[in-house]
Amino acid sequence: MTIDDQIICHLSGRLDTHGSLDLEPKIDEITHPEKVLVFDFTEVEYISSSFLRICIKKYKQLGTERFCVKNPTSDIKRVFKIAGLEKMIRE
């Protein structure tokens, strides 16, 4: 979904290694350097290190102001914190 200057990816379920491999080309395709890429984790139950790698890639590509994660569960917040990536989360 695109709203003004944001591309919002409403993700759901388990973002495991297999799913990440399927999602990465689609995420690359919709990424735009002048828009904010938002991963909405409202319905995400699990995140693998493979999806964390995608988050890191997009964060490096777009920068602090153009990439964020929203609405993670407390378990997923903990994963980001352990990985030192909590700066990606915006409440």
Residue pairs with C-beta under 8 A, 6 or more apart in sequence:
1 7
1 8
1 10
2 8
2 35
5 34
5 35
5 36
6 35
6 36
6 37
6 38
7 30
7 31
7 32
7 35
7 36
7 37
7 38
8 38
8 40
9 27
9 30
9 37
9 38
9 39
9 40
10 40
10 42
10 43
11 23
11 39
11 40
11 41
11 43
11 44
12 42
12 43
12 44
13 19
13 43
13 44
13 45
13 46
14 44
14 45
14 46
15 23
15 44
15 46
15 47
15 48
15 50
15 51
16 46
16 48
16 50
16 51
17 48
17 49
17 50
19 51
20 48
20 50
20 51
20 53
20 54
21 50
23 51
23 54
24 54
27 37
27 54
27 58
30 37
31 37
31 58
31 61
31 62
33 61
33 62
33 66
35 66
36 62
36 65
36 66
36 67
36 68
37 58
37 62
37 66
37 67
37 68
38 67
38 68
38 69
38 70
39 55
39 68
39 69
39 70
40 70
40 71
41 47
41 69
41 70
41 71
41 72
41 73
41 76
42 70
42 71
44 72
44 73
44 76
45 73
46 76
47 76
47 79
52 79
52 80
52 83
52 85
55 67
55 69
55 85
55 88
56 85
58 67
59 67
59 85
59 88
61 67
64 87
67 88
68 88
68 89
68 90
69 80
69 88
69 89
69 90
70 89
70 90
70 91
72 80
72 89
77 86
77 89
80 86
80 88
80 89
